[in-house]
Amino acid sequence: MLELAVKSLIAYLLGSLMGALMIGALRGVDIRTLGSGNAGGTNALRTQGKLFALGVVVIDVAKGWLAARVLPGLDLPGVGIDPAIGRAWLAVACAAGATLGHVYPVWWEFRGGKGAATILGVLLGLEPRLLAPVLGTWLLVVMVTGFVGLGTMIAVATLPAAVHVLVPGQAALLAFAIAMAVFVVYTHRENIARMRAGTENRARRLWLLRPRAADRG
């Protein structure tokens, strides 16, 4: 159990390294005070531009990949490898820890992002085949509705089905997929409220099916 506890904690601390806030600190900008107030890639793009947003996404994806792919296999001094702990369960525990760290970063007053880029990183580390249905669903929803947050929620909601079809019999991965589907809806609750109120921003460049009136507005 020591290995599980220590590596989950390290994954959480790794997840707490927020790309948006670290790059923003170099610029003297806290994007949590701008736009939607979210410390993630979408708000970074809208308030700081493409280069800033690219750096944010690279960092947030990379830390997720490191937590899910590299960290579980490390033989840490004083911790070692516990044969009683299933490697698949350890990997998803580290993946969940990194995602929680991104949303509730200890280094940044527990005010982070919504987990999307970090989830992509952990999926890359856990099972890259799951990226195609997730990214495809996200793009389709955003193209139809223009809502990035809605695309993220629906895309992550497809994870349990994708796991069942692409990697059947993986109980740990399925449990992680279900937990993330619920968690991402929770982290996007403000987006849901804004969509219901009609005040949610749309990604107009990706919103291919937008009505003509939206172009004139």
C-alpha positions in Angstrom: 0.0 0.0 0.0 3.0 2.3 0.5 3.7 2.3 -3.2 0.1 3.1 -4.1 -0.1 6.0 -1.5 3.3 7.5 -2.4 2.9 7.4 -6.2 -0.7 8.7 -6.0 0.5 11.6 -4.0 3.4 12.3 -6.4 0.9 12.1 -9.3 -1.3 14.7 -7.5 1.7 17.0 -6.9 2.7 16.6 -10.6 -0.8 17.4 -11.7 -0.7 20.5 -9.6 1.9 22.0 -11.9 -0.4 24.1 -13.9 0.7 25.1 -17.4 -1.5 28.2 -17.6 -0.4 29.5 -14.2 3.3 28.7 -14.6 3.5 30.4 -18.0 1.3 33.1 -16.8 3.6 33.8 -13.9 6.4 34.4 -16.4 4.2 37.0 -18.1 2.9 38.5 -14.9 -0.7 37.3 -15.8 -3.1 35.2 -13.8 -5.7 34.0 -16.3 -8.0 33.0 -13.5 -8.8 36.7 -13.3 -9.5 36.9 -17.1 -12.2 35.5 -19.4 -14.0 32.5 -17.9 -11.6 32.4 -15.0 -10.5 28.9 -15.8 -6.8 28.0 -15.8 -7.0 25.8 -18.9 -6.2 25.8 -22.5 -9.5 27.2 -23.8 -9.4 30.3 -21.6 -5.6 30.7 -22.3 -6.3 30.7 -26.0 -9.1 33.3 -25.7 -7.3 35.6 -23.4 -3.6 35.2 -24.2 -3.3 33.8 -27.8 -2.2 30.7 -29.6 1.4 30.4 -28.4 0.5 30.8 -24.8 -2.3 28.2 -25.2 0.0 25.8 -27.0 2.4 25.9 -24.1 -0.4 25.3 -21.6 -1.7 22.3 -23.5 1.8 20.8 -23.9 2.5 21.0 -20.2 -0.9 19.8 -19.1 -0.8 16.8 -21.5 2.8 15.9 -20.6 2.2 15.8 -16.9 -0.8 13.5 -17.4 1.3 11.2 -19.6 4.2 11.1 -17.1 1.8 10.4 -14.2 0.0 7.5 -16.0 2.9 6.0 -18.0 6.2 6.7 -16.3 5.5 7.1 -12.6 3.8 3.7 -12.0 6.8 1.8 -13.2 9.4 3.7 -11.2 11.3 1.8 -8.4 11.4 4.6 -5.9 14.0 4.5 -3.1 12.4 3.4 0.2 9.2 2.5 -1.6 10.0 -0.2 -4.1 7.6 -2.3 -6.2 4.7 -3.9 -4.2 3.7 -7.2 -6.0 0.4 -7.1 -4.1 -0.7 -4.0 -6.1 -2.1 -4.5 -9.6 -0.1 -2.5 -12.1 -3.3 -1.4 -13.9 -5.0 -0.2 -10.7 -1.8 1.7 -9.8 -1.7 3.4 -13.2 -5.3 4.6 -13.0 -4.8 5.7 -9.4 -1.8 7.9 -10.6 -3.9 9.1 -13.6 -6.7 10.1 -11.2 -4.2 11.8 -8.9 -2.8 13.9 -11.7 -6.3 14.9 -12.8 -7.3 15.9 -9.3 -4.1 17.9 -9.0 -4.9 19.8 -12.2 -8.4 20.7 -11.0 -7.4 21.3 -7.3 -3.6 22.3 -7.4 -2.1 22.6 -4.0 0.5 25.1 -5.3 -2.2 27.4 -6.6 -4.8 27.7 -3.8 -6.7 24.7 -5.1 -8.0 26.7 -8.1 -7.0 25.0 -11.3 -8.5 23.9 -14.6 -11.2 21.5 -15.6 -9.1 18.5 -16.4 -9.5 18.1 -20.1 -5.9 18.3 -21.3 -4.6 16.3 -18.4 -7.2 13.6 -19.1 -5.8 13.5 -22.7 -2.3 13.0 -21.3 -3.3 10.2 -19.0 -5.2 8.5 -21.8 -2.1 8.7 -23.9 -0.2 7.0 -21.1 -2.9 4.4 -20.2 -4.3 3.4 -23.6 -3.6 5.6 -26.7 -6.4 3.9 -28.7 -8.9 5.7 -26.6 -7.8 9.1 -27.9 -9.4 8.7 -31.3 -13.0 8.3 -30.2 -12.6 11.0 -27.5 -11.1 13.6 -29.8 -13.4 12.6 -32.7 -16.5 13.1 -30.5 -15.2 16.4 -29.1 -14.6 17.8 -32.6 -18.0 16.6 -33.9 -19.9 18.2 -30.9 -17.9 21.5 -31.2 -18.5 21.7 -34.9 -22.3 21.1 -34.5 -22.8 23.3 -31.4 -19.8 25.6 -31.0 -19.6 24.8 -27.3 -16.1 23.6 -26.2 -17.3 22.6 -22.7 -20.2 20.6 -24.1 -17.8 18.8 -26.5 -15.5 18.0 -23.6 -18.2 16.6 -21.4 -19.7 14.4 -24.2 -16.3 13.3 -25.4 -15.3 12.1 -21.9 -18.7 10.5 -21.4 -17.9 8.2 -24.4 -14.9 6.8 -22.5 -16.7 3.9 -20.8 -18.2 2.7 -24.1 -14.8 3.2 -25.8 -13.1 1.1 -23.1 -15.7 -1.6 -23.4 -15.3 -1.8 -27.2 -11.6 -1.3 -27.7 -10.1 -2.8 -24.5 -12.7 -5.1 -23.0 -12.1 -6.8 -19.7 -10.0 -3.9 -18.3 -11.8 -3.3 -15.0 -9.4 -0.7 -13.7 -9.5 1.3 -16.9 -13.3 1.1 -17.1 -13.6 2.3 -13.5 -11.4 5.2 -14.3 -13.4 6.0 -17.4 -16.7 6.1 -15.5 -15.2 8.2 -12.7 -13.8 10.7 -15.2 -17.1 11.0 -17.1 -18.8 12.0 -13.9 -16.0 14.2 -12.7 -15.7 16.2 -15.9 -19.4 17.0 -15.8 -18.9 18.3 -12.3 -15.9 20.4 -13.3 -18.0 21.9 -16.1 -21.0 22.8 -14.0 -20.5 26.5 -14.6 -20.4 25.9 -18.3 -23.7 24.0 -18.0 -25.2 27.0 -16.1 -24.0 29.5 -18.8 -25.3 27.3 -21.6 -28.7 27.2 -19.9 -28.6 31.0 -19.4 -27.5 31.5 -23.1 -24.3 33.3 -22.1 -21.7 30.6 -22.9 -19.1 31.6 -25.5 -18.8 29.5 -28.7 -15.8 28.5 -30.6 -16.9 30.3 -33.8 -14.0 29.1 -36.0 -14.9 25.5 -35.2 -18.6 26.0 -35.2 -19.3 25.0 -38.8 -23.0 24.6 -38.5 -23.6 28.0 -36.9 -26.6 29.9 -38.2 -26.0 32.9 -40.4 -27.5 35.2 -37.8 -24.6 34.2 -35.5 -22.1 35.5 -38.1 -23.9 38.8 -38.2 -24.1 39.1 -34.4 
